[in-house]
Amino acid sequence: MNWREYIRPVTPYVPGEQPRDNRVIKLNTNENPYPPSPKVMEPYDFPLRKYPDPTAGDLVQAIADYHGVDKEQVFVGVGSDDVLGMAFLTFFNSDLPILFPDISYSFYPVWAEVFQIPCRSIPVTEDFTIRAEDYLGENGGVVFPNPNAPTGILLPKENVKQILDGNRDSIVIVDEAYIDFAPEGSSALSLLPEYDNLLVVRTFSKSRSMAGLRIGYAIGSREVIAAMQAVKYSYNSYTMNQPSIVWGVRSIQDDAYFREMVQKIVATRERFTAALQDMGFRVLPSATNFVFAGHPSVPAREIFEKARGNGIFFRYFSQPRVCDFLRITIGTDEEMDQVIRFLRENLDINPKKLYH
Ligand SMILES: *Cc1c(COP(=O)(O)O)cnc(C)c1O
């Protein structure tokens, strides 16, 4: 027996770079460029001596009220990564493969590996959309982001419903990290009364400007949430720290500010998309706070590296199909103006190369 042979085999998820230099225009990890509501940051004297409420009751209640569900239908965790990991651990224990899109959140295959869950990635179509029909065979569960990342494309609710209808016997996880930037009514939350196998996962990291606090949650049937709670309390009872509980509640309470910031980012996204198209970029239709764009005559990697050298950080993925694109987070209007200026000055597009 040699312990080295029994180390759990894993290839970890690689998060986007977090440069120390505050002068960079950081558009590589889909953070919100605006601060959270000023009400969130009002003083509060945390009793740090004491353990936090293990149920994070105040936060759970605030989320439940906000979405009009019972508090027994809400699970909270340390970012949606923690919530998704818990869901994988709780539900994906059959011998059948779980299904997710091949171009998708790259953490899904990592959890599948660390928890030793069989999995199969389903290719998205030529135009990068998820085809509901591809998810209807027998499986151990289904998970996909909606809108998808890194493409930004929203799967219409009737197609989400189609996936749920074909998977009455599996848990279907819809990862709605970016849904607040999509048109109203796009969320799968309204389908919850019809499907007790649906789990909708959300985060405070993107639309609520609180990536640094680590707050995520899931909404599902009471039965599904109770199963997740049992696993969570078998692993770590105190996942939510006291500041996260208090500041999370305050964020939910200032809905006007939240909506205003989301609207602002959506407006900037539309303006930035038009500017990119003007320069000849192909931009996938985004319902998120980022765009996935590539240029037909300048390699994405070249733009990525040149931008990085100029203190502008995009996200680049080297895998086939997506290697022709850059994922660019929507920053402030000023930041996006600087990006547009940089691209205009540095693309070096030779018209002959473009049109011959
Ligand atoms: C950002 C992101 C998450 C995780 O966000 P947390 O910060 O852990 O809440 C989950 N899924 C997708 C698709 C994301 O882009």
The ligand as an SDF file (V2000), in Angstrom:
LIG
                    3D

 15 15  0  0  0  0  0  0  0  0999 V2000
  -19.8020   32.7760  -12.3210 C   0  0  0  0  0  0  0  0  0  0  0  0
  -20.5340   31.4940  -12.5320 C   0  0  0  0  0  0  0  0  0  0  0  0
  -20.8630   30.6270  -11.4830 C   0  0  0  0  0  0  0  0  0  0  0  0
  -20.3260   30.7520  -10.0790 C   0  0  0  0  0  0  0  0  0  0  0  0
  -20.4510   31.8910   -9.4560 O   0  0  0  0  0  0  0  0  0  0  0  0
  -20.1870   32.0480   -7.8990 P   0  0  0  0  0  0  0  0  0  0  0  0
  -19.3140   33.2310   -7.7950 O   0  0  0  0  0  0  0  0  0  0  0  0
  -19.5540   30.7980   -7.3720 O   0  0  0  0  0  0  0  0  0  0  0  0
  -21.5360   32.2460   -7.3360 O   0  0  0  0  0  0  0  0  0  0  0  0
  -21.6230   29.5200  -11.7390 C   0  0  0  0  0  0  0  0  0  0  0  0
  -22.0290   29.2270  -12.9840 N   0  0  0  0  0  0  0  0  0  0  0  0
  -21.7040   30.0010  -14.0270 C   0  0  0  0  0  0  0  0  0  0  0  0
  -22.1780   29.6230  -15.3770 C   0  0  0  0  0  0  0  0  0  0  0  0
  -20.9320   31.1540  -13.8350 C   0  0  0  0  0  0  0  0  0  0  0  0
  -20.5610   31.8820  -14.8750 O   0  0  0  0  0  0  0  0  0  0  0  0
  1  2  1  0
  2  3  1  0
  2 14  2  0
  3  4  1  0
  3 10  2  0
  4  5  1  0
  5  6  1  0
  6  7  2  0
  6  8  1  0
  6  9  1  0
 10 11  1  0
 11 12  2  0
 12 13  1  0
 12 14  1  0
 14 15  1  0
M  END
$$$$
